[in-house]
Amino acid sequence: MAVKFNVNRAYSLFEQSGGETAFPDSLKSVLKYMQNDPNLKTIEQVAYFLATAKAESDYSLQRWEADYLCGKKGVPYKDKPCQKALDYYRSSDGKSNYYSKGVDKNGVPYFGRGLIQLTNKYNYEKYGDLIGVDLVADGDKALEPKNSYKIASEYLKRRTWKYVNQGDLTGARKSVNGGTKGVERTNREYQRWMDILKKNSAKFKQTALTKKQKRNAVLVSVLVFSVTMGFAYSLYYFTRPNK
């Protein structure tokens, strides 16, 4: 089971509804990645995914914690974050010292990165394993757009959907943020996307199989047909009457 909807129309409706983001191209990419994502099965899950993305990164696949200290938000760095950001990660003023929790091969700690701001080494290890990317060795791989999306998808599937499915939006927010900070704003954005996706022009629908699953089903069918025909031919060849 997966979902499908009209990406361009959904984005247009987002703008018409007064929705805002400093990263429109990234939001469009997120909407495209959502198509045929096997971790998304309901309109509620899609809406809450997008609401969470707004709350955590303003829909940016490449936001990173304290990027505002280094200039324009959401701009990837070439090697390491600027010194002001590194000093922030090392401080314990209102938060833990990220450096005390380990660093990657580049000597950089596991600060918040990506669409839902993945933080802490154990999360980089867990979700890196789930998407098949070594995020522990190189935390910056969490900022690659497709990885950033996949991390969010796997995280929400495992931590958040149980609350969304029950209509417990406070529990859903806590599963991401650890508390209720931004819960009202997140809920407003959730309702915005629910209204958008319910419009006929958005053409939201659930699909029985993802594109990958459909391809696999076709390949299996071809393989089964080939094996069956091969067996039938062999049976005929070895059992045919001798002339």
C-alpha positions as a printed Julia matrix, in Angstrom:
243×3 Matrix{Float64}:
   0.0     0.0     0.0
   1.26    3.49   -0.88
  -0.15    6.88   -1.91
  -0.27    9.03   -5.0
  -1.46   12.57   -5.7
  -0.99   15.43   -8.15
   2.24   17.09   -7.0
   1.9    20.3    -8.98
  -1.7    20.8    -7.97
  -0.95   20.06   -4.31
   1.82   22.65   -4.31
  -0.42   25.21   -6.04
  -3.12   24.62   -3.42
  -0.5    25.03   -0.7
   0.35   28.49   -2.01
  -3.32   29.41   -2.45
  -4.03   28.42    1.15
  -1.41   30.88    2.42
   1.23   28.23    3.01
   4.77   29.58    3.11
   8.29   28.21    2.89
  11.7    29.63    2.12
  12.47   26.39    0.27
   9.82   25.87   -2.44
  12.0    23.64   -4.61
  12.73   21.39   -1.66
   9.03   21.11   -0.79
   8.3    20.1    -4.38
  11.0    17.43   -4.11
   9.47   16.13   -0.89
   6.06   15.9    -2.56
   7.62   13.94   -5.43
   9.49   11.6    -3.09
   6.19   10.85   -1.36
   4.78    9.24   -4.47
   4.91    5.46   -4.07
   6.64    5.64   -0.68
   5.65    2.32    0.99
   5.88    3.95    4.43
   2.94    6.24    3.64
  -0.47    4.61    3.58
  -3.07    7.24    4.55
  -3.92   10.87    3.91
  -3.37   11.56    7.63
   0.17   10.21    7.48
   1.02   12.3     4.43
  -0.4    15.45    6.04
   1.46   14.88    9.3
   4.71   14.08    7.49
   4.47   17.46    5.76
   3.47   19.27    8.95
   6.5    17.8    10.72
   8.78   18.79    7.85
   7.49   22.35    8.15
   8.04   22.44   11.91
  11.54   20.94   11.82
  13.15   22.39    8.71
  10.63   24.56    6.83
  10.46   21.71    4.27
  14.19   21.86    3.56
  15.97   18.59    2.85
  19.29   20.29    3.55
  18.74   22.36    6.69
  21.27   21.79    9.46
  21.24   22.84   13.09
  22.56   26.38   13.69
  22.98   27.07    9.95
  21.7    30.58   10.63
  24.94   31.27   12.53
  26.89   30.82    9.31
  24.81   32.9     6.92
  21.75   32.0     4.87
  19.63   29.16    6.21
  19.65   25.86    4.34
  22.88   26.48    2.44
  25.11   23.36    2.51
  28.66   23.82    3.75
  31.65   22.54    1.75
  33.75   20.99    4.52
  32.53   21.81    8.01
  30.07   24.27    9.51
  31.52   27.67   10.35
  33.27   28.14   13.68
  30.27   29.82   15.3
  28.19   26.71   14.65
  30.97   24.39   15.86
  31.23   26.43   19.05
  27.47   26.08   19.49
  27.68   22.29   19.16
  30.43   22.25   21.78
  28.54   24.41   24.27
  26.28   23.04   26.99
  24.18   26.18   27.34
  20.61   24.87   27.36
  21.64   21.63   25.66
  24.23   18.87   25.84
  27.72   19.14   24.36
  27.4    17.26   21.06
  31.14   16.61   20.93
  30.89   14.56   24.12
  28.63   12.1    22.26
  31.08   11.24   19.51
  32.14   12.56   16.12
  32.3    11.18   12.6
  35.43   10.62   10.5
  35.52   14.36    9.75
  35.65   15.21   13.45
  32.15   16.68   13.36
  29.46   15.71   15.91
  26.01   14.33   15.14
  24.02   17.58   15.25
  20.58   18.02   13.7
  20.55   17.47    9.97
  17.96   17.12    7.25
  14.22   17.23    6.88
  13.44   16.26   10.48
  16.8    17.26   12.0
  18.22   13.83   12.87
  20.4    14.13   16.0
  22.63   11.84   18.12
  24.98    9.07   17.05
  22.59    6.24   17.93
  19.99    7.69   15.58
  22.55    8.12   12.81
  23.5     4.49   13.24
  19.92    3.18   13.39
  18.5     5.12   10.48
  21.67    4.79    8.43
  21.27    1.02    8.68
  17.61    1.28    7.69
  18.32    3.29    4.52
  21.55    1.46    3.72
  23.91    4.43    4.15
  26.81    4.73    6.62
  25.78    7.91    8.42
  28.03    7.2    11.41
  31.22    7.46    9.34
  30.0    10.55    7.49
  27.15   12.44    9.09
  26.91   14.8     6.13
  25.31   12.03    4.08
  22.17   12.8     6.08
  22.05   16.08    4.16
  21.88   14.44    0.74
  18.27   15.1    -0.37
  17.17   11.52   -1.01
  18.81   10.29    2.21
  17.25   13.18    4.1
  13.8    12.17    2.86
  14.31    8.46    3.54
  15.47    9.15    7.11
  12.31   11.16    7.79
  10.14    8.46    6.25
  11.69    5.64    8.28
  11.67    7.67   11.49
   8.02    8.67   11.26
   6.97    5.14   10.33
   8.62    3.73   13.45
   7.98    6.51   15.94
   4.98    8.57   14.89
   2.35    6.79   12.79
   0.92    4.89   15.74
  -0.12    8.23   17.26
  -1.33    9.74   13.98
  -3.43    6.63   13.28
  -5.12    7.12   16.67
  -5.68   10.85   16.09
  -3.27   11.68   18.94
  -1.48   14.68   17.46
   0.09   15.66   20.8
   1.64   12.21   21.1
   2.76   12.46   17.49
   4.54   15.76   18.17
   6.22   14.36   21.27
   7.51   11.41   19.27
   9.46   13.82   17.07
  10.32   16.74   19.32
  10.47   15.01   22.7
   7.94   17.55   24.02
   5.08   19.72   22.85
   7.11   22.64   21.52
   5.48   23.88   18.32
   2.51   21.53   18.65
  -0.12   24.16   17.76
   1.81   25.36   14.72
   2.37   21.78   13.6
  -1.31   20.96   14.03
  -2.31   23.98   11.95
  -0.01   22.86    9.16
  -1.39   19.34    9.44
  -4.92   20.66    8.97
  -3.76   22.76    6.01
  -2.44   19.67    4.24
  -5.5    17.62    5.16
  -7.68   20.25    3.5
  -5.4    20.37    0.44
  -5.2    16.63   -0.08
  -8.95   16.15    0.33
  -9.69   18.45   -2.59
 -10.72   16.57   -5.72
  -8.17   18.41   -7.82
  -5.3    17.03   -5.7
  -6.33   13.54   -6.87
  -5.13   11.85   -3.71
  -5.49    8.09   -3.74
  -4.11    4.98   -2.14
  -2.39    2.5    -4.42
  -2.17   -1.23   -3.87
   1.45   -1.47   -4.99
   4.38    0.91   -5.33
   6.16    1.22   -8.68
   8.99   -0.93   -7.34
   6.55   -3.57   -6.14
   4.8    -3.53   -9.51
   8.14   -4.01  -11.31
   9.02   -6.87   -8.98
   5.62   -8.47   -9.54
   6.12   -8.3   -13.32
   9.6    -9.8   -13.02
   8.28  -12.62  -10.85
   5.48  -13.28  -13.33
   7.96  -13.42  -16.21
  10.24  -15.72  -14.25
   7.39  -18.05  -13.29
   6.17  -18.11  -16.9
   9.68  -18.87  -18.19
  10.22  -21.66  -15.69
   6.78  -23.14  -16.42
   7.31  -23.08  -20.18
  10.78  -24.55  -19.77
   9.41  -27.36  -17.63
   6.59  -28.01  -20.1
   9.04  -28.17  -23.0
  11.35  -30.52  -21.09
   8.43  -32.75  -20.17
   7.32  -32.88  -23.78
  10.82  -33.53  -25.07
  11.57  -36.42  -22.72
   8.11  -38.03  -22.94
   7.4   -37.68  -26.65
   7.04  -40.95  -28.57
  10.12  -42.14  -30.45
   9.68  -42.32  -34.19
